[in-house]
């Protein structure tokens, strides 16, 4: 009995000390996401970099097993803020590893960047963070796996540092024993990373997020691996840009993972709402949310189901297989697994082909400013639209105009203006209102609005027509002798009134920093209380040309 008790105690002890070793490995993942529309004053402003970053962060928290407290999202970060974000990743990994005593914690870090870049590094406003610095910083993080995804022009230079190249997707057996790094970029080192207004995103991030939500699940096991995600993003990005104005865009990668296996990025089974496309469906599938944003796009092959992990909400699902198309709308509830077959769709018209990509000359003005020198002519009337005639001598009906105008572009199609227009003259004349000899100056200070009525992507158009309206004070002063039917005066006079204008014009941008403009307007003013330069009212038509300096990074 005593010997048997000793054996039991020994076996219990061995089991106790071996339990931590055989305990299941726990995965903890940390995500740093950065989006920057601005790449400096000499770079065109991006439109979707920040929203792309938000979409990537959302799919990782929805399906990537990432807790919200383990994510950090940076919007328009300065260089210092990005460095602090990388420091945060390093600190969090060290904290987890030092605090784990009873179980093995496997750590993974993902860094996503969407914005401007060149062959040397990431462009954050007027700052640059070199690719070598980013690589060195990632190598310092003591995580099992480090993944970087760069969606930017020339980002392929990041993978070239260690010999990465444009290749077809890599093949790795699935396991959880991988260690090392994986760097994915949206383009080769000499290519532009293109955005699409039709998609409301960059081609690469749109394809990557679609894949991570289930479109890339080639073996239908509910798990999206690094290989599957890259393969799907590669094929979709290349296919959609091959005929774009920017040319074919080739994602690239640099992989240095040791051990056997692949890294699972997202797991569709973790989602609380699943949309299933049945085996019988075939064609290009577009899934739009209630805001009409395309959240998933893929080509659905006949004969295999596709499961998509989505947030609960209302979705419009369109399937196109020209010359036919089908459409349905569905409400996806929390915890629901909704399967769609062809009998749940209604025939509809095929969407017309839309031009994609915004590559090319960029004339974006939203968020920028302009100072403009103006010159032209003004023709006065009596306030009723009838020109003031010259019965004897002088230039009272046509005068010169000089001015200065500040414009703040709120959007591509909307701007606020503040102008200073001066109508100076040295004149002697006789008109129906009386006579005047001397000098006068009328100062117009209107605050106005400009609206560009054109449709489409205004950022790529150098010619920008507009309609304009404004209102503000009018200040007049004169010195000389005047005579009307009721009074005569000699000396200096001044007065203030108010007036407004309606007009139209055209701006032509010369590169990113200069513009030429022309506009015509009608000024309608209230009478001065006393005649200025022999006239009580200076309503009339004016035409002006301007030369402007455009500045600011925009948004």
Buried (B, 14 or more C-beta within 10 A) or exposed (E): EEEEEEEEEEEEEEEEEEEEEEEEEEBBBBBBBBBBBBBBBEBBBBBBBBBBBBBBBBBBBBBBBBEEEBBBBBBBBBBEBBBEBBEEBBEBBBEBBEEBEEEEBBBBBBBBBBBBBBBEBBBBBBBBBEBEBBBEBBEEBEBBBBBBBBBBBBBBBBBBBEEBEBBEBBEBEBEBEBBBBBBBBBBBBEBBBBBBBBBBBBBBBBBBBBBBBBBBBBEEBBBBBBBBBBBBBBBBBBEBBEEBBBBBBBBBBBBEBEEEBBBBBBBBEEBBBBBBBBBEBBBBBBBBBEEEEBBBBBBBEEEBBBBBBBBBBEBBBBBBBEEEBBBBEBEBEEEEEBEBEEEBBEEBEEBEEEEBBBBBEBBBBBBBBBBBEBEBEBBBBBBEEEBBEBEEEBEBBBBEBBBBBBBBBBEBBBBBBBBBBBBBBEBBBBBEBBBBBBBBBBBBBBEBBBEBEEEEBBBBBEEBBBBBBBBBEBBBBBBBBBBBEEEEBEEEBEBEBEBBBEBBBEBBBEEBBEBBBBBBBBBBBBBBEBBBBBBBBBBBBBBBBBBBEBEBBBB
